[in-house]
Amino acid sequence: MTPPVPTLVLLDCQRESLLPGEGADDGSNAAVAERIRRLLISARLSGWPVLHCQFASARPAIHCGVSIASAPIDGLSPLAREPVFVRSGMSAYSDPDFGRMVQHYAGPPCFLVGFSAPFSLMATMFDAVARSQVLTVIPEAVGGRAVGPRSASSVRDISFDLVDRLTSTMPLNDVFDTWLRPPETPPLRQIGLG
């Protein structure tokens, strides 16, 4: 029997997350997306279950052959075997199957990365605490939207004042050092690039 592995949850990894918000774009979300992409590739190679939670948009992901804002960020698209939960409310738990899947994979860490800090991230954290489910957040792999005079990275940092009180966090380097081992070179289709 193989030992259990962590689960990776991608929250709101949609193209609109990379668009500038009300304030100036400081480029931090593009860096976050690249960190998530590296983590996602490594997690897939290591056999982790990967869950995607996306916001339900009234707009289609593809219109006349052109990708639009609600489509997944390039390199972060779900594979056919990876479940996608569609949230209609602020929290990932607004899709009732999300909580059941997190419970199914309970045991090793369930790592949460993505965008929508502080809004969707905080709502999801509050719901996880209410359900006694532990989601471990990887701070360097969480992005936010600029709000007013505050940059995306500033909004993200403010949200972590509360996240640190609600749940555990683990630095990205510690995740790689503790839970991921250097894999052998796999076929590109195995990691969603082929």
Number of C-alpha atoms within 10 A of each C-alpha: 3 4 5 13 18 21 21 23 23 24 25 28 28 25 18 17 22 22 15 18 17 14 14 15 18 14 14 19 25 15 14 21 27 15 16 23 18 12 19 23 17 19 22 16 19 17 13 18 17 21 22 24 23 21 21 14 13 7 11 12 16 12 9 5 7 7 13 15 17 21 20 20 17 12 17 22 19 16 17 8 9 12 16 20 21 20 21 14 14 15 22 28 24 18 18 12 15 21 16 12 13 20 15 9 15 16 13 13 18 23 20 24 27 29 26 20 25 21 15 21 27 19 17 21 24 17 16 20 13 9 12 10 16 21 24 21 26 20 20 19 22 29 30 28 29 23 15 12 11 18 22 27 21 17 20 26 18 13 17 19 10 13 21 13 9 17 16 14 17 13 12 17 12 11 14 14 10 9 16 19 12 10 9 8 7 9 11 10 9 12 16 16 12 7
